[in-house]
Amino acid sequence: MSSSPPSETAERILLVEDDDLMRRAFGSALERYGYRVRTASDGLEGLERFREEDFELLILDVMLPGLDGIGLCRRVRETSLVPVLMMSARGDGLDVVAGLEAGADDYVVKPVDTYVLVARIRSLLRRATYPRLAATSGADRTASPGPGVLEFGELRIDMGGMVVTVGGAPVALTPTELKVLLEFAAEPGIVLDRHTLLRNVWDYGWDADTRVVDLCVQRLRKKIGRDRIETVRGFGYKLRR
């Protein structure tokens, strides 16, 4: 863990939390890990900061005054694919599902240990800077129009440029959605169970909440075609060739 002040090149994080004590505690802890942190105490202030500055990641509390975290996430998703981590004081399904449906990439339940929060942040930032891939096993299984390009019906994935199109039209995917799609594209026609996706995409263990997978797949289907990803009941999902 870094003990020096964050450098000018460190990742910028916007933390929106209305509880003063938690906001200061989380902000100080993240800065000790080397992140540059800006904070806001309510949703409207958070939206203003987001529009004024560039951030690599947002951490949004669900229960915020003025504009709650769910509404703020929706507003962010109107213009940006920046990774979003939701924080909820409740572990029930309502907050989790609402946050993920609004476009969040992941969530944590408060109280949360700093090392858990940092682990989630690092995972999200890795997805956001996902390296360009060579067309490997997926390309070998799929008829491809050129090196580094995969095609599944109207779905086309340029593996070099990380560009996804459907019927020739570009599709805007969040880093998490793109990573999930790449997992499917590497194994077209093969069923991937939820726990495999949790491990490969979210860096989760076996006891994690599989709703993050289901909601991400649901959002992905809306963007690339509902029939492109097939549900295999009792097992998981697969990408149709």
VOBA-1610 file (N, C-alpha, C; in pm, whole numbers, padded with zeros to 5 digits, always signed):
BEGIN
Met+00083-00120+00000Met+00000+00000+00000Met+00087+00124+00000Ser+00050+00223-00081Ser+00129+00345-00091Ser+00104+00435+00029Ser+00212+00497+00081Ser+00199+00592+00191Ser+00224+00734+00146Ser+00263+00754+00020Ser+00290+00886-00034Ser+00164+00943-00098Pro+00157+01077-00115Pro+00040+01137-00178Pro+00019+01083-00319Pro-00106+01076-00366Pro-00132+01026-00501Pro-00062+01111-00605Ser-00009+01046-00709Ser+00059+01118-00816Ser-00044+01178-00911Glu+00004+01268-00995Glu-00084+01333-01091Glu-00137+01235-01195Thr-00068+01123-01211Thr-00112+01024-01309Thr-00199+00914-01247Ala-00224+00923-01117Ala-00305+00820-01050Ala-00449+00826-01099Glu-00517+00713-01091Glu-00658+00708-01133Glu-00742+00800-01046Arg-00835+00869-01111Arg-00923+00962-01042Arg-01055+00893-01011Ile-01097+00903-00887Ile-01220+00839-00841Ile-01314+00946-00784Leu-01439+00939-00823Leu-01541+01025-00764Leu-01621+00942-00664Leu-01619+00983-00539Leu-01691+00916-00431Leu-01809+01002-00389Val-01930+00951-00406Val-02051+01025-00369Val-02116+00953-00252Glu-02105+01013-00135Glu-02152+00953-00010Glu-02201+01064+00082Asp-02323+01052+00134Asp-02380+01160+00215Asp-02337+01154+00361Asp-02290+01041+00409Asp-02245+01030+00547Asp-02104+01089+00558Asp-02092+01198+00637Asp-01964+01270+00644Asp-01850+01180+00691Leu-01876+01103+00796Leu-01770+01019+00852Leu-01723+00914+00752Met-01818+00848+00686Met-01782+00745+00589Met-01715+00807+00467Arg-01762+00923+00425Arg-01702+00987+00309Arg-01556+01020+00335Arg-01528+01077+00453Arg-01389+01110+00487Arg-01304+00984+00504Ala-01362+00883+00568Ala-01286+00760+00593Ala-01252+00689+00462Phe-01352+00670+00375Phe-01327+00605+00247Phe-01231+00687+00161Gly-01253+00819+00158Gly-01167+00905+00076Gly-01022+00898+00119Ser-00997+00906+00250Ser-00860+00900+00301Ser-00797+00764+00274Ala-00876+00658+00294Ala-00823+00523+00272Ala-00784+00503+00125Leu-00868+00548+00034Leu-00838+00530-00108Leu-00716+00614-00149Glu-00703+00730-00092Glu-00584+00810-00122Glu-00457+00742-00072Arg-00467+00673+00042Arg-00350+00599+00091Arg-00312+00486-00004Tyr-00409+00435-00078Tyr-00381+00332-00178Tyr-00335+00392-00311Gly-00321+00524-00316Gly-00264+00586-00435Gly-00362+00644-00533Tyr-00491+00646-00501Tyr-00591+00703-00591Tyr-00611+00851-00561Arg-00647+00927-00664Arg-00688+01065-00644Arg-00839+01067-00628Val-00888+01119-00518Val-01029+01108-00484Val-01093+01247-00475Arg-01204+01261-00544Arg-01291+01377-00529Arg-01420+01327-00466Thr-01483+01409-00383Thr-01601+01364-00312Thr-01718+01458-00334Ala-01838+01405-00312Ala-01961+01483-00314Ala-02053+01425-00209Ser-02137+01510-00151Ser-02222+01468-00041Ser-02366+01439-00082Asp-02402+01466-00205Asp-02536+01433-00252Asp-02531+01408-00403Gly-02643+01356-00456Gly-02643+01316-00596Gly-02627+01429-00694Leu-02689+01542-00666Leu-02679+01655-00758Leu-02539+01712-00762Glu-02475+01721-00644Glu-02336+01765-00641Glu-02246+01665-00714Gly-02275+01535-00695Gly-02198+01433-00765Gly-02212+01444-00916Leu-02334+01470-00963Leu-02357+01484-01107Leu-02281+01605-01160Glu-02280+01714-01084Glu-02208+01833-01127Glu-02059+01807-01136Arg-02003+01740-01036Arg-01860+01709-01040Arg-01827+01616-01158Phe-01914+01518-01180Phe-01892+01426-01291Phe-01888+01499-01424Arg-01975+01598-01440Arg-01981+01673-01566Arg-01864+01770-01582Glu-01806+01811-01471Glu-01698+01909-01476Glu-01560+01847-01490Glu-01543+01722-01444Glu-01411+01660-01440Glu-01415+01521-01501Asp-01296+01469-01532Asp-01283+01334-01585Asp-01245+01239-01473Phe-01313+01125-01468Phe-01286+01024-01367Phe-01271+00888-01432Glu-01186+00804-01370Glu-01171+00667-01417Glu-01272+00573-01353Leu-01334+00615-01242Leu-01429+00528-01173Leu-01515+00612-01079Leu-01642+00571-01065Leu-01735+00636-00973Leu-01777+00537-00865Ile-01785+00584-00741Ile-01841+00507-00630Ile-01963+00583-00581Leu-02081+00523-00593Leu-02205+00591-00562Leu-02280+00518-00452Asp-02313+00592-00346Asp-02400+00535-00245Asp-02543+00533-00301Val-02619+00433-00264Val-02757+00422-00315Val-02845+00531-00254Met-02840+00545-00122Met-02928+00637-00051Met-02861+00775-00042Leu-02893+00862-00139Leu-02839+00997-00141Leu-02953+01098-00141Pro-02933+01213-00077Pro-03036+01318-00083Pro-03038+01387-00219Gly-03152+01442-00254Gly-03166+01515-00380Gly-03185+01422-00498Leu-03079+01360-00540Leu-03079+01262-00648Leu-03012+01137-00594Asp-03086+01027-00585Asp-03027+00908-00525Asp-02925+00843-00619Gly-02853+00743-00565Gly-02747+00681-00642Gly-02797+00611-00768Ile-02917+00554-00762Ile-02972+00488-00880Ile-02998+00590-00991Gly-03062+00701-00953Gly-03088+00806-01053Gly-02960+00866-01106Leu-02861+00884-01018Leu-02733+00939-01061Leu-02664+00845-01160Cys-02669+00715-01132Cys-02609+00618-01223Cys-02676+00625-01360Arg-02807+00637-01362Arg-02878+00647-01490Arg-02835+00772-01567Arg-02820+00883-01496Arg-02778+01007-01562Arg-02637+00993-01618Val-02551+00927-01543Val-02414+00905-01590Val-02414+00819-01716Arg-02496+00715-01716Arg-02498+00623-01829Arg-02556+00686-01956Glu-02620+00800-01945Glu-02669+00870-02064Glu-02555+00918-02152Thr-02439+00943-02091Thr-02328+01001-02167Thr-02195+00929-02149Ser-02186+00834-02055Ser-02054+00779-02022Ser-02062+00629-01993Leu-01951+00560-02024Leu-01936+00418-01993Leu-01837+00397-01879Val-01808+00503-01803Val-01713+00493-01692Val-01759+00385-01593Pro-01667+00305-01540Pro-01705+00203-01442Pro-01774+00265-01320Val-01881+00201-01274Val-01958+00249-01160Val-01970+00137-01057Leu-01931+00169-00933Leu-01945+00077-00821Leu-02049+00135-00726Met-02156+00061-00699Met-02261+00106-00609Met-02233+00056-00468Met-02267+00139-00369Met-02259+00100-00229Met-02398+00106-00168Ser-02435+00003-00096Ser-02567-00003-00035Ser-02554-00045+00111Ala-02635+00018+00196Ala-02638-00022+00336Ala-02726-00144+00356Arg-02798-00181+00252Arg-02885-00297+00259Arg-02837-00402+00158Gly-02839-00526+00200Gly-02797-00633+00111Gly-02911-00700+00041Asp-03032-00638+00049Asp-03147-00704-00013Asp-03145-00687-00164Gly-03233-00760-00229Gly-03233-00763-00374Gly-03275-00634-00439Leu-03356-00552-00370Leu-03407-00431-00433Leu-03296-00336-00473Asp-03207-00305-00380Asp-03097-00214-00410Asp-03002-00273-00513Val-02970-00400-00496Val-02875-00465-00586Val-02926-00464-00729Val-03048-00513-00747Val-03105-00521-00882Val-03124-00383-00942Ala-03175-00288-00863Ala-03197-00153-00915Ala-03067-00089-00960Gly-02961-00107-00881Gly-02832-00049-00918Gly-02775-00110-01044Leu-02781-00242-01055Leu-02727-00309-01173Leu-02810-00279-01297Glu-02942-00270-01281Glu-03027-00237-01395Glu-03003-00094-01443Ala-02964-00007-01351Ala-02936+00132-01388Ala-02805+00145-01463Gly-02723+00038-01465Gly-02599+00041-01540Gly-02474+00028-01458Ala-02488+00005-01326Ala-02369-00015-01243Ala-02298-00144-01281Asp-02167-00146-01261Asp-02087-00264-01295Asp-02073-00361-01179Asp-02084-00310-01057Asp-02064-00395-00941Asp-02124-00324-00820Tyr-02130-00393-00707Tyr-02182-00332-00586Tyr-02114-00393-00464Val-02115-00317-00355Val-02069-00366-00226Val-02173-00327-00122Val-02182-00406-00016Val-02276-00379+00092Val-02200-00322+00210Lys-02244-00209+00260Lys-02183-00147+00378Lys-02235-00214+00505Pro-02149-00221+00608Pro-02009-00175+00613Pro-01918-00267+00532Val-01820-00207+00468Val-01729-00284+00384Val-01586-00253+00426Asp-01503-00356+00435Asp-01362-00338+00468Asp-01291-00268+00352Thr-01194-00187+00386Thr-01122-00112+00283Thr-01057-00204+00181Tyr-00998-00314+00226Tyr-00929-00403+00132Tyr-01027-00467+00033Val-01152-00490+00077Val-01254-00543-00015Val-01292-00436-00116Leu-01312-00314-00069Leu-01346-00204-00159Leu-01236-00182-00263Val-01112-00183-00219Val-00999-00163-00311Val-00989-00278-00411Ala-01016-00400-00366Ala-01012-00514-00457Ala-01116-00498-00567Arg-01236-00454-00531Arg-01340-00431-00631Arg-01300-00320-00728Ile-01242-00214-00673Ile-01198-00102-00757Ile-01091-00149-00856Arg-00994-00224-00808Arg-00887-00271-00898Arg-00943-00360-01007Ser-01040-00444-00973Ser-01101-00531-01073Ser-01172-00449-01180Leu-01247-00347-01137Leu-01317-00261-01234Leu-01219-00185-01322Leu-01112-00135-01264Leu-01015-00059-01343Leu-00941-00149-01440Arg-00917-00275-01402Arg-00855-00368-01497Arg-00946-00391-01617Arg-01075-00403-01592Arg-01168-00422-01704Arg-01171-00299-01793Ala-01161-00181-01731Ala-01167-00057-01809Ala-01046-00040-01898Thr-00935-00104-01862Thr-00814-00096-01944Thr-00782-00233-02002Tyr-00887-00309-02031Tyr-00869-00445-02081Tyr-00780-00443-02205Pro-00673-00520-02206Pro-00577-00514-02316Pro-00636-00563-02447Arg-00583-00511-02554Arg-00623-00560-02686Arg-00585-00706-02700Leu-00678-00781-02756Leu-00657-00925-02765Leu-00629-00968-02908Ala-00545-01067-02922Ala-00531-01132-03052Ala-00645-01230-03067Ala-00688-01254-03189Ala-00793-01353-03212Ala-00732-01490-03194Thr-00769-01557-03082Thr-00708-01685-03052Thr-00810-01795-03071Ser-00848-01861-02961Ser-00935-01977-02973Ser-01069-01942-03034Gly-01124-01825-03001Gly-01254-01789-03057Gly-01248-01777-03208Ala-01140-01719-03260Ala-01128-01703-03404Ala-01113-01838-03472Asp-01048-01933-03405Asp-01029-02064-03464Asp-01161-02138-03481Arg-01258-02106-03395Arg-01386-02176-03400Arg-01487-02106-03489Thr-01459-01983-03532Thr-01558-01901-03598Thr-01507-01856-03735Ala-01593-01865-03835Ala-01557-01813-03965Ala-01536-01663-03953Ser-01418-01614-03986Ser-01384-01474-03964Ser-01346-01408-04096Pro-01391-01282-04119Pro-01359-01213-04243Pro-01217-01160-04248Gly-01145-01163-04138Gly-01010-01112-04137Gly-00946-01139-04002Pro-00814-01121-03993Pro-00745-01149-03867Pro-00795-01056-03757Gly-00822-01113-03642Gly-00863-01034-03528Gly-01007-00990-03530Val-01088-01046-03620Val-01230-01009-03628Val-01314-01134-03614Leu-01413-01128-03526Leu-01506-01238-03505Leu-01644-01196-03551Glu-01717-01288-03612Glu-01853-01259-03654Glu-01947-01370-03609Phe-02059-01328-03554Phe-02165-01418-03512Phe-02295-01359-03565Gly-02337-01400-03684Gly-02452-01336-03746Gly-02420-01190-03774Glu-02508-01101-03728Glu-02485-00958-03747Glu-02391-00899-03644Leu-02357-00977-03543Leu-02264-00931-03440Leu-02121-00945-03489Arg-02045-00835-03482Arg-01907-00833-03528Arg-01819-00774-03418Ile-01711-00844-03384Ile-01619-00800-03279Ile-01481-00783-03339Asp-01434-00660-03343Asp-01296-00630-03385Asp-01208-00643-03261Met-01133-00752-03252Met-01056-00781-03132Met-00937-00687-03117Gly-00887-00633-03227Gly-00774-00542-03218Gly-00816-00405-03165Gly-00924-00352-03222Gly-00970-00220-03181Gly-01072-00221-03070Met-01114-00344-03026Met-01217-00356-02923Met-01342-00279-02964Val-01384-00301-03089Val-01503-00235-03143Val-01608-00341-03171Val-01729-00317-03123Val-01840-00411-03142Val-01946-00343-03227Thr-01992-00411-03330Thr-02099-00359-03414Thr-02206-00466-03431Val-02328-00420-03453Val-02440-00508-03485Val-02506-00454-03611Gly-02504-00534-03718Gly-02559-00487-03845Gly-02486-00366-03898Gly-02358-00353-03864Gly-02277-00241-03910Gly-02282-00119-03820Ala-02373-00117-03723Ala-02385-00002-03633Ala-02304-00027-03506Pro-02225+00071-03464Pro-02144+00052-03343Pro-02232+00037-03219Val-02185-00045-03127Val-02256-00069-03001Val-02167-00023-02887Ala-02222+00063-02801Ala-02147+00115-02685Ala-02164+00019-02568Leu-02055-00045-02528Leu-02057-00138-02416Leu-01972-00084-02302Thr-02016-00106-02179Thr-01932-00074-02065Thr-01816-00173-02062Pro-01709-00140-01990Pro-01597-00235-01982Pro-01640-00373-01933Thr-01732-00379-01837Thr-01778-00508-01787Thr-01857-00583-01892Glu-01945-00514-01962Glu-02022-00579-02067Glu-01931-00631-02177Leu-01829-00554-02212Leu-01735-00598-02315Leu-01659-00721-02269Lys-01615-00722-02143Lys-01541-00837-02092Lys-01629-00962-02093Val-01756-00949-02055Val-01847-01063-02059Val-01863-01112-02202Leu-01882-01020-02296Leu-01897-01060-02436Leu-01772-01131-02487Leu-01654-01086-02447Leu-01531-01150-02491Leu-01517-01290-02434Glu-01567-01309-02310Glu-01567-01443-02253Glu-01653-01537-02337Phe-01770-01491-02378Phe-01857-01573-02463Phe-01793-01596-02600Ala-01735-01490-02657Ala-01678-01500-02791Ala-01559-01596-02796Ala-01489-01611-02685Ala-01376-01704-02681Ala-01423-01849-02680Glu-01550-01871-02643Glu-01605-02007-02636Glu-01743-02011-02700Pro-01755-01976-02828Pro-01889-01972-02890Pro-01954-02110-02892Gly-02081-02114-02855Gly-02153-02240-02852Gly-02130-02321-02727Ile-02038-02277-02640Ile-02006-02348-02516Ile-02078-02279-02400Val-02140-02358-02314Val-02212-02301-02200Val-02112-02256-02093Leu-02127-02132-02052Leu-02046-02077-01943Leu-02138-02059-01822Asp-02104-02121-01711Asp-02188-02107-01593Asp-02160-01975-01524Arg-02250-01933-01439Arg-02242-01804-01374Arg-02116-01791-01289His-02078-01896-01222His-01961-01887-01134His-01831-01874-01214Thr-01826-01933-01332Thr-01710-01913-01419Thr-01700-01767-01461Leu-01814-01708-01497Leu-01815-01567-01536Leu-01782-01477-01418Leu-01832-01510-01301Leu-01799-01432-01181Leu-01649-01434-01155Arg-01589-01551-01170Arg-01445-01563-01146Arg-01364-01490-01252Asn-01400-01506-01379Asn-01320-01451-01488Asn-01340-01302-01510Val-01460-01253-01484Val-01492-01113-01512Val-01487-01028-01386Trp-01551-01075-01281Trp-01562-00994-01159Trp-01456-01029-01053Asp-01378-01132-01077Asp-01278-01179-00979Asp-01343-01221-00848Tyr-01462-01279-00859Tyr-01536-01323-00741Tyr-01508-01469-00712Gly-01530-01507-00587Gly-01524-01647-00548Gly-01658-01714-00567Trp-01669-01836-00523Trp-01788-01917-00548Trp-01909-01874-00467Asp-01889-01797-00361Asp-02001-01758-00277Asp-02059-01622-00315Ala-02020-01568-00429Ala-02065-01435-00469Ala-02208-01439-00523Asp-02265-01322-00535Asp-02403-01305-00580Asp-02409-01315-00733Thr-02478-01417-00785Thr-02482-01437-00930Thr-02574-01339-01000Arg-02645-01255-00925Arg-02732-01157-00990Arg-02654-01057-01074Val-02528-01032-01038Val-02449-00939-01118Val-02430-00994-01260Val-02418-01125-01271Val-02405-01188-01403Val-02536-01176-01480Asp-02646-01214-01417Asp-02775-01213-01484Asp-02813-01074-01534Leu-02790-00972-01451Leu-02825-00836-01491Leu-02733-00784-01601Cys-02605-00821-01597Cys-02513-00779-01703Cys-02550-00845-01835Val-02582-00974-01832Val-02625-01043-01953Val-02754-00980-02007Gln-02843-00945-01918Gln-02968-00881-01960Gln-02941-00750-02034Arg-02850-00667-01981Arg-02815-00542-02048Arg-02745-00569-02181Leu-02658-00670-02182Leu-02585-00704-02304Leu-02681-00749-02414Arg-02781-00827-02378Arg-02880-00872-02476Arg-02952-00755-02542Lys-02983-00653-02463Lys-03053-00537-02519Lys-02970-00466-02624Lys-02838-00480-02614Lys-02749-00408-02704Lys-02707-00488-02826Ile-02692-00621-02811Ile-02641-00700-02924Ile-02748-00792-02983Gly-02868-00793-02924Gly-02974-00880-02973Gly-03012-00983-02869Arg-03138-00991-02838Arg-03183-01078-02729Arg-03158-01225-02756Asp-03156-01265-02884Asp-03140-01406-02916Asp-02994-01449-02930Arg-02901-01353-02925Arg-02761-01388-02949Arg-02703-01466-02831Ile-02745-01434-02710Ile-02699-01506-02591Ile-02814-01593-02542Glu-02791-01722-02541Glu-02897-01818-02507Glu-02882-01863-02361Thr-02996-01871-02291Thr-02997-01924-02156Thr-03011-02076-02160Val-02924-02144-02092Val-02933-02290-02077Val-02973-02315-01933Arg-03099-02340-01911Arg-03155-02346-01776Arg-03082-02449-01689Gly-03048-02404-01571Gly-02979-02490-01476Gly-02829-02494-01495Phe-02779-02429-01602Phe-02635-02433-01628Phe-02574-02294-01643Gly-02624-02215-01737Gly-02567-02082-01758Gly-02609-02024-01891Tyr-02512-01966-01962Tyr-02539-01898-02088Tyr-02438-01942-02194Lys-02478-01925-02321Lys-02383-01948-02430Lys-02413-01851-02543Leu-02308-01819-02618Leu-02319-01733-02733Leu-02350-01818-02855Arg-02458-01783-02925Arg-02493-01857-03046Arg-02397-01820-03157Arg-02356-01919-03232Arg-02262-01897-03341Arg-02329-01818-03453
//
